[in-house]
Amino acid sequence: MEIFTFSERVERYRADLLTFMEECIYPAEPVYEEQMHKAGDPHYQPPIVEELKVEARRRGLWNLFHPHPEWGPGLTNLEYAPLAEIMGRSPHLAPEACNCAAPDTGNMEVLTRFGTEAHHQTYLRPLLDGTIRSAFAMTEPAVASSDATNIELSMTREGEEYVLNGRKWFASNAMHKNCAVLIVMGKTDPNAAAHRQQSMMVMPIDAPGITIVRSLPVFGYMDREGHAEIDFHNVRVPAADLLVGEGEGFAISQARLGPGRIHHCMRAIGVAERALELMCRRALSRNTFGAPISERGNIQDWIAEARVEIEQTRLLTLKAAHMMDTVGNKAARTEIAAIKIAAPTMALKVLDRAIQVHGGAGVTDDFPLARAWASVRTLRLADGPDEVHKRAIANQELKKYR
């Protein structure tokens, strides 16, 4: 089956990316940590990241995610999968270095598909060039945002402008030093059908009336890109910055979240591969009671189970990517939901075992495992919690027998 093979072009990208990881990304990790420590600012943009971006672009490892040949190499979801996985092995460096980091990837696709020519010039081109970053503001603190129809931020039309009032949070990337633009989902018509009440607008993050309330920590970690709580008070946005039209917000969000979800899953597989490697190296290097811990039966079980679980999740992810490419995101919705449940759960299990094998060191910042666990744990909530995806899968299964 073609799903198990990759084209010569993809294999070339894969080889080049692996070389980039070995020659540039992994050696840069301690430099990154040192620069962040010296800065004393959790949202500092360390010089090493900008240096890596220059090198990645020089090597042609840039915008690999973008499906449109005008903006990137034009890879399919299936072709991009092994590349996203490789970048996931160093999730805080490699995706940004290659301009393939969330939420920019999803925002760039939204602007490509739904933005005007003015949006392309003002926001999309700088994003594609990696000179700015972006954030996506949908989740709200006052409502259960796993149901997107609950959102309450108001977008009221006044002449040739919309006036925005409300509060968002977990706007990931909004604290990044280079973040310049927000895509915001709000309610334009509370009286319309449930899925036609919402709209999306694009706006500069420093528009008058926008206030960054705070940066939200995740399991005690303050991520460099940040997860912002944002207050919108009488924010005036030109009507021309409404994406597509009133009532299209929910449809745009669904179009955006399909590729976004599978990218998260691809990177989670890479995180798990890195954790398995660290677990094996640690098990071989440590002795207890007169023998390497790699000889202990329970440790060997963990290693074997990790390999099986990674391969299972990878195959399911590749199937979902293949379906997205061949029959479309809507037809692949069950598979997308399935991997969104499976990939973070699998990665968390592998990370937990790797932490255990590392002993006390595993919960420190001397190794990337604890921070990786905290980051992956958020994926069971981001882009829809597990329970929403399980509900969707169950409904699809039940339809067969009704």
Phi, psi and omega in degrees: 000143182295339181296338184264000181236154178237150182293165178300324179297315180294319179298326178291316176300318182298315179296317180295322181290319177299320177296318178299319178298314183290319185276332189235310189290304183299317176296335182280343185301312178292329177295316177302312181298320180294316180295321178294319180296315181294326183291324181069016181235115184297342181250018177296144175259098186291144181304329183299329180294316180294324177295319178295324179296318178298316182291319179298318180293322178299326181273000180079019180257064191224135180054038183298335183287334195286125185282350183262123183303335179295331187250339182206196181287351178075035180282150173282171175302318181295321179290326182284336187307307182293336180283316177298322179298316180298315179297331179295345179291338174225073194295337181271354181237307191296313181300317179292322180301326182262010182057041180234030185267144171283151000271008183300322182301310179295321180294321178295322178292322176298312180295324178297314186277325190240352182276160177276174177298325177296320176296322179298316183289318187281321188241314187294312182298315176297326176294317179294330178277350179076018181271342175227167173237175186216167176223159181237120186248100178235312185294142180234147182284339188266352182225163176283098189280357173296339170254101187297341178289351180281343189303145188241346181307124186270140174236099187256126182284128173226098182065237182262021179226162168246142178252123185255133175220132179152187182223138176240160169211172188054041171278085186297138178088354184291343179266356179298139183300335182261005182291124185236345188219145176243141164252122189241135176255130181213186185251120179260334182216094181296345184262358180282174174303153190309320184265010177241011180276339191261149176221166177235143178227153176247138185203155174293144183290342180259022178299143179305134181098348177270124179234125173281110184285313181192165172258126186272126175285154177239112184053035179088350179268136175259097184296146185300319180286338176078156175231098194269145163264128189231132176258133177248115182234107180050046178281121182262124182235131179303141180301334179295344181265009170284130182277121177070296181170171179297141177085001182262002186298317182294317179297319179296319181297322179291322177295325181285319190284336179301299177298323179299317180296316183289328176297317176302317182293319178300314180293325178297325176296320176296319176301316180295321178298317179296319179295320179295319178299313180296322179297315180295315181297319179293317181298326180282338187262353184243139179245140172223136177053041172085009180208153175301143181292345176296343179272353180285135185301320182292326178293318178296324175299315181299317181295314180295316180297322178298315179298316180297314184292322177297314182295319178300313182293321179298316181296319178294323178293318178296322177298315179298316179298317179299317179292320178301322181286328189258325182238356175099160184298323183294316179292336181264012188298325179294318180292322177296316178297320182296316181288330178295332173280313191287317189294309178297321180299315178297312182298322179296321179296315180294317178298319181298317178295319180297319177299316181298319180293329179281352181065215182302328180297333184293336181263005177263177176270008175291338176233157185278005191290314184296313179296321179297319179299314180299319181292314181293326179301328179293337181291343175284355177242321184296146181055035178100125180291161180311318187297325177293318180291323176296319178300317180296317179295315181299318179297321177296320178293317182294330179301330183294338189242001180282000000 
